[in-house]
Amino acid sequence: MKSGARTRLAEDATGVSHGRAMEQVVASIVGQLEEDIVLGFIHLRERLVEDALIERFAAKRYAVREALAQLTRLGLVERLPNRGAIVRALTPAQVDEIYFVRDVLENAAAREVLRRVSPKQIEAIRKIQGRHDKATEGGDPRAAFRANINFHRAFFAICDNRELVETIELFAQKAHGVRSFIITQQEYLERARAEHWGIIEALEKGDEPRLLTICREHIQHAPRLYIASYRRRFPDPQRPSEPASKR
């Protein structure tokens, strides 16, 4: 091989390596900001200032901008004229639409999971839930958040439909801001923990009605609290007030 060809190959390899490294940096920034949003460390409608993020992550401006672009595509961030990027605050109507889709998708997947699940797969989910138990008992919402994602990822993967699983995960990500209102509360962590074990028990018994009921209830607590809080913070002047006796 001529020296010129070897040089070009080396340059190409270097470019590929650099590109992968940049992808890893962007993915790390996206993951950390995603966690900060769902855990409420970054508040709804809070500005995400590029210079501050560059300093925090010791990253190049390109990487930060690409991370913000990905978060925008996920529906967690929006860009406003003259304000830049802010954490997106979903309206009650948007929350209702997202959770309607989540309910349809997740119940369809749960039926298929019950049809396909094996004892070995149930045991694997049990082990994942053990990590969620540990995080809940330790009052560690960040570890609980990660374990929760792993639990549902393993559960829905059993349906063996990649497109369905990816869509479920996309809509779960869209709802991160909704869950930020309660996910750090110990009561919520304990509730999620109990519902996870209820899902496992329903799988072991082959109890479809019980499984579907738990899956539906599992995702409904957060949107109810979010919508109530949103309406208190951002009242709609055209929406009639509820009587004091009903509040």
C-alpha positions as CSV (number, residue, x, y, z in Angstrom):
1,M,0.0,0.0,0.0
2,K,1.4,3.4,-0.9
3,S,2.2,5.9,1.8
4,G,-0.5,8.3,0.5
5,A,-3.2,5.7,0.8
6,R,-2.0,4.7,4.3
7,T,-2.2,8.4,5.3
8,R,-5.8,8.7,4.0
9,L,-6.8,5.6,5.8
10,A,-5.3,6.9,9.0
11,E,-7.0,10.2,8.6
12,D,-10.3,8.4,7.9
13,A,-9.9,6.3,11.0
14,T,-9.1,9.3,13.1
15,G,-12.2,11.1,11.8
16,V,-14.4,8.1,12.6
17,S,-12.8,7.9,16.1
18,H,-13.4,11.6,16.7
19,G,-17.0,11.3,15.5
20,R,-17.7,8.5,17.9
21,A,-16.1,10.4,20.7
22,M,-18.3,13.4,20.0
23,E,-21.4,11.2,19.8
24,Q,-20.6,9.9,23.3
25,V,-20.1,13.4,24.7
26,V,-23.5,14.5,23.2
27,A,-25.2,11.3,24.6
28,S,-23.7,12.0,28.0
29,I,-25.0,15.6,28.0
30,V,-28.4,14.5,26.9
31,G,-28.6,11.8,29.5
32,Q,-27.6,14.1,32.4
33,L,-29.9,16.9,31.4
34,E,-32.7,14.4,30.9
35,E,-32.2,13.1,34.4
36,D,-32.0,16.7,35.8
37,I,-35.4,17.5,34.1
38,V,-37.2,14.4,35.3
39,L,-35.9,14.8,38.8
40,G,-36.8,18.5,39.0
41,F,-33.3,19.7,39.4
42,I,-33.9,21.9,36.3
43,H,-37.4,23.4,36.5
44,L,-40.0,23.8,33.8
45,R,-39.5,26.9,31.7
46,E,-36.0,27.3,33.0
47,R,-33.5,28.6,30.5
48,L,-30.7,26.3,29.4
49,V,-27.8,28.7,28.7
50,E,-25.2,27.4,26.3
51,D,-22.3,29.0,28.0
52,A,-23.3,27.6,31.4
53,L,-23.7,24.1,29.9
54,I,-20.3,24.4,28.1
55,E,-18.7,25.2,31.4
56,R,-20.6,22.5,33.3
57,F,-19.8,19.7,30.9
58,A,-16.4,21.0,29.7
59,A,-17.7,20.4,26.2
60,K,-17.5,22.2,22.9
61,R,-20.3,24.5,21.8
62,Y,-21.2,22.1,18.9
63,A,-21.7,19.3,21.4
64,V,-24.0,21.4,23.6
65,R,-26.0,22.6,20.7
66,E,-26.4,19.1,19.3
67,A,-27.5,17.9,22.8
68,L,-30.1,20.7,23.0
69,A,-31.3,19.8,19.5
70,Q,-31.8,16.2,20.5
71,L,-33.7,17.2,23.7
72,T,-35.9,19.4,21.5
73,R,-36.7,16.5,19.2
74,L,-37.6,14.5,22.3
75,G,-40.0,17.2,23.3
76,L,-38.2,18.0,26.6
77,V,-36.9,21.4,25.4
78,E,-38.2,24.1,23.2
79,R,-36.5,27.1,21.6
80,L,-38.1,30.6,21.9
81,P,-37.3,33.7,20.0
82,N,-34.9,35.9,21.9
83,R,-34.8,33.5,24.8
84,G,-33.0,30.5,23.5
85,A,-33.7,27.0,24.9
86,I,-36.0,26.4,27.8
87,V,-37.4,23.3,29.5
88,R,-40.7,22.6,27.9
89,A,-43.8,22.9,30.1
90,L,-46.6,20.8,28.6
91,T,-50.1,22.1,28.6
92,P,-52.9,20.0,30.1
93,A,-54.2,19.2,26.6
94,Q,-50.7,18.0,25.6
95,V,-50.4,15.9,28.7
96,D,-53.8,14.3,28.0
97,E,-52.7,13.4,24.4
98,I,-49.4,12.0,25.5
99,Y,-50.9,9.8,28.2
100,F,-53.7,8.6,25.9
101,V,-51.1,7.3,23.5
102,R,-49.0,5.8,26.4
103,D,-52.0,4.0,27.7
104,V,-52.9,2.5,24.3
105,L,-49.3,1.5,23.5
106,E,-48.3,0.1,26.9
107,N,-51.5,-1.9,27.3
108,A,-51.0,-3.4,23.8
109,A,-47.5,-4.3,24.7
110,A,-48.4,-5.7,28.1
111,R,-50.9,-8.2,26.5
112,E,-48.1,-9.4,24.2
113,V,-45.6,-9.6,27.0
114,L,-48.0,-11.8,29.0
115,R,-48.4,-14.1,26.0
116,R,-44.6,-14.5,25.4
117,V,-43.0,-14.2,28.9
118,S,-40.9,-17.1,30.2
119,P,-39.9,-17.9,33.8
120,K,-36.3,-16.9,33.0
121,Q,-37.5,-13.5,31.8
122,I,-39.6,-13.0,34.9
123,E,-36.5,-13.9,37.1
124,A,-34.5,-11.3,35.1
125,I,-37.1,-8.6,35.9
126,R,-37.1,-9.6,39.5
127,K,-33.4,-9.0,39.7
128,I,-33.8,-5.5,38.1
129,Q,-36.6,-4.7,40.6
130,G,-34.2,-5.6,43.4
131,R,-32.1,-2.7,42.3
132,H,-35.1,-0.4,42.3
133,D,-36.0,-1.7,45.8
134,K,-32.5,-0.8,47.0
135,A,-32.7,2.7,45.5
136,T,-36.2,3.3,47.0
137,E,-35.1,2.1,50.5
138,G,-32.1,4.3,50.3
139,G,-34.1,7.3,49.2
140,D,-32.0,7.7,46.1
141,P,-34.4,9.1,43.4
142,R,-31.6,9.3,40.7
143,A,-30.8,5.6,41.1
144,A,-34.5,4.8,41.3
145,F,-35.1,6.6,38.1
146,R,-32.4,4.6,36.3
147,A,-33.7,1.3,37.8
148,N,-37.3,2.2,36.8
149,I,-36.2,2.8,33.2
150,N,-34.4,-0.6,33.2
151,F,-37.4,-2.3,34.7
152,H,-39.8,-1.1,32.0
153,R,-37.3,-1.5,29.2
154,A,-36.8,-5.2,30.2
155,F,-40.6,-5.7,30.6
156,F,-41.6,-4.2,27.3
157,A,-38.7,-5.9,25.4
158,I,-40.4,-9.2,26.0
159,C,-43.1,-8.3,23.5
160,D,-40.4,-8.7,20.8
161,N,-41.6,-5.7,18.7
162,R,-38.8,-3.2,18.3
163,E,-40.9,-0.5,16.8
164,L,-43.5,-0.7,19.6
165,V,-40.8,-0.6,22.3
166,E,-39.0,2.4,20.8
167,T,-42.3,4.3,20.5
168,I,-43.2,3.5,24.1
169,E,-39.8,4.8,25.2
170,L,-40.2,7.9,23.1
171,F,-43.5,8.8,24.7
172,A,-42.2,8.0,28.2
173,Q,-39.4,10.5,27.5
174,K,-41.9,13.1,26.4
175,A,-43.5,12.8,29.8
176,H,-40.4,13.4,31.8
177,G,-41.4,16.9,32.8
178,V,-44.8,15.6,34.0
179,R,-43.1,13.2,36.3
180,S,-40.7,15.8,37.7
181,F,-43.5,16.9,40.1
182,I,-43.5,13.7,42.1
183,I,-40.6,11.5,41.2
184,T,-38.4,12.6,44.1
185,Q,-41.1,12.1,46.6
186,Q,-40.6,9.0,48.8
187,E,-44.3,8.2,48.7
188,Y,-44.2,8.0,44.9
189,L,-41.1,5.8,44.9
190,E,-42.8,3.4,47.3
191,R,-46.0,3.4,45.2
192,A,-44.0,2.6,42.0
193,R,-42.1,-0.1,43.9
194,A,-45.4,-1.8,45.0
195,E,-46.8,-1.6,41.4
196,H,-43.7,-3.1,39.9
197,W,-44.1,-6.1,42.2
198,G,-47.8,-6.2,41.3
199,I,-46.7,-6.4,37.6
200,I,-44.3,-9.3,38.4
201,E,-47.0,-11.2,40.3
202,A,-49.5,-10.8,37.5
203,L,-47.0,-12.1,35.0
204,E,-46.3,-15.1,37.3
205,K,-50.0,-15.9,37.6
206,G,-50.9,-15.1,34.0
207,D,-53.5,-12.6,35.2
208,E,-54.2,-10.3,32.3
209,P,-56.9,-8.1,33.8
210,R,-54.7,-7.5,36.9
211,L,-51.7,-6.8,34.7
212,L,-53.5,-4.3,32.5
213,T,-55.1,-2.5,35.5
214,I,-51.7,-2.0,37.2
215,C,-50.1,-0.8,34.0
216,R,-52.8,1.7,33.5
217,E,-52.8,3.0,37.1
218,H,-49.0,3.0,37.1
219,I,-48.8,6.0,34.7
220,Q,-51.9,8.0,35.8
221,H,-50.8,9.5,39.1
222,A,-48.2,11.9,37.7
223,P,-50.4,13.5,35.1
224,R,-53.2,14.2,37.5
225,L,-50.9,16.0,39.9
226,Y,-49.1,17.8,37.1
227,I,-52.3,19.1,35.5
228,A,-53.7,20.3,38.9
229,S,-50.4,22.1,39.6
230,Y,-50.2,23.6,36.1
231,R,-53.7,25.1,36.4
232,R,-52.8,26.7,39.7
233,R,-49.6,28.2,38.4
234,F,-51.0,29.2,34.9
235,P,-54.7,29.8,35.3
236,D,-56.8,29.9,32.1
237,P,-59.0,33.0,32.3
238,Q,-61.6,31.4,30.0
239,R,-61.8,28.3,32.2
240,P,-64.4,28.5,34.9
241,S,-63.2,28.2,38.5
242,E,-64.2,25.2,40.4
243,P,-66.5,25.7,43.5
244,A,-64.5,26.0,46.7
245,S,-66.2,22.8,48.0
246,K,-64.7,20.8,45.1
247,R,-61.1,22.0,45.4
